[in-house]
Amino acid sequence: NKTVFGGGNPEAKIMFVGEAPGADEDRIGQPFVGRSGHLLDKMLQAVGLDRTKVYITNVLPWRPPGNRTPTDGEIAVCLPFLKRQIDLINPEVIMVLGGSAANALLENMEPISRLRGKWLEYKKSDGGIVNVLASFHPAYLLRNSAQKAKAWSDFMRLCQKIMQ
C-alpha cells in the first residue's frame, strides 16, 4: 500500500539495511515498526543508539506479496535506488540485517551464517568504501532466540568500529 523509503537521521554515521517492509511497515509507511522493529529498537537502546542517531531502510521499498522473499528481479529493479540512498546518506558504516539484504548489497550468495560478524566492504558509486557488518534480521531472532547472543556480539563490534 505504501512506499517505505527509510527513516531516522539522514546525516547518520550508521545505516541499517533490511530486506523489505512487512505488513506493519506497509500500513504505517515507516521501516521496522512491527515486532522486528521493536526488537531492533531495543537492540539499539542497549548500545546507546536510537532512531535519531541512525538511518534505517530496506533493499525493497515495497512489501512483496504474501511477505515472501524478494525475487532476483525485484532486487535488480530496486538496488539502484538503495545504492543512491547510500550515496546520499553517506554513512561510515552499514549494518545489513539478514541474508537477503546482505546478498543484495554485497552481490554475493553467501549464507548469513558465514557473513555475519565479519567486516566487509561496499564500494560506493564515487569509488569510496563503506565498511559493512552483516547480522541476523530481527525477525529471525524472534524465531530463534538462541542466536541473540551472536547478534549482540555484532552490535558490540559495530559500536567498537564507530568509536575508533
N, C-alpha and C positions, 0 to 999 in steps of 0.2 A: 503494500500500500504506500509506503513512504521510502524515499531515498535517504539512506543513513550515511552521510559523508564522514563524519568524525566529530569528536568533541574534546573539550579540555583546553589547554593553553596552546595557542598556535605558535608561541615562542619557546615551547618546552625543549629541554635538552634530551628528554626521553620520549620516544614514541612507542606505543604498543600497537601491534597489528594482529587482529584476529582473522577468522575465516570469512564470516558473513553474518549479517544480522539474524537474530532469531525472531520468534513471534512477538515478544515484548518490545524488542528494538524496532521492529517493523511497525508496530502500533504507535509507539511513542516518537520514533524518529531520531533516537539517540543510540550510540553504540554501548553495549554492555550495561543494560539496565535491568535485565532479568536476574534469575538466580545466579548465573555465571558472573554477571556484573557486580552483584552484591559480594560474591566471594572475591572478585578482583579488587573491589574497594577495600575489603578487609585486609587483603594481602598488601595493598599499597599503604594503608594506615600502619600496618605492622613494621614497615621500613621507613616511616616518616614521610610518606608521599600521599598525595590525593589528586583529584582530577584538575585542580588548579595548577599543578606542577608538571603534569604530563599531558600528552596528546594521545588519544585512543581512536583507532579506525579499524577498518576491515579490508580484506582484499576485494570483496564484492560489496557494493553499497546497497544491494537489494537482497532480500531473503529468497533463497532458492525454493521452488515448490516443494512442499512437504518437509522443509528443513533438511533436505538431503545435502550431501557433499557437493560443492560446486563442480561442474564439469570442466574439462580442459578448455573447451570453447568459451565458457563463461569467464574463466580466469584470463584467457588470452584477450578477451574484449575489455576486461576491467583493469588489468595490470598496468597499462599505460597511465591510467588515472591515478592509481596508487603511487606509481613512480613519480608522477608530477607532484602529488601531495607531499611526498617525501622531500622532493626538491624545494618546495615552498616552505615547509616546516623547518627543514634543515636541522634535524636532530643530531646530537652527538652519538646517541645510542638508540638502537631499535631492539625491542624485545618482541619476537614473534611468538604467538600463542597457538600452539597446535601444529600438527604435521602438515596440514593442508596449507596454512599460511606460510610456514617455513619453506615448503617445497615451491610455492608460487613465487615468493620474493627471492629466494636463493637459486631458483631454477635448477632444482635437483630432485631426486626421488628417494632420498634417504629417509628412513623412518624417524619419527620424532625421538624415539628412544636412543638413537645414535647421535642425533643432532643436539639434543638438549644438554645444557650445561657447558657448552663449548662456545668460545668466541669465534665468530665467523665474520665475513666481510661482505658488505653490499656496496657495489660501485654505482655512484650517482651519475646522472647524465653529464655533469661537468667534470667527471673523472675523479671527484673526491670519494673518499672511502668513509663509510659509516660502519662502526662496529655493531654486530648483530649477535644477540643471545637468544637462543631458542629455548622454550619451556613448554610445559604441558598447558593445554587450554583449560581454563577454569571449569568448563562443562565436564571435561574428562575427570578432573579432580573431584567433582561432585559425585561421580560414579565410582571412582577408585581412590578413596581417601588414603590408602596406603602410600600413594605417590605424592602426597602433600609435602612430605619431608624433602623430596627431591626438588619440588617447586620452590620451597623455602630456600634451599641452597642456591637455586638460580637467582632468586630475588636478592640474596645476600651478595652474590657475585656481581649483580647489576649495581648494587649500591657501592661496592668497592671500586668498581670501574668509574662511576661518576664522581667519586670523591678524590680521584687521582689528580 
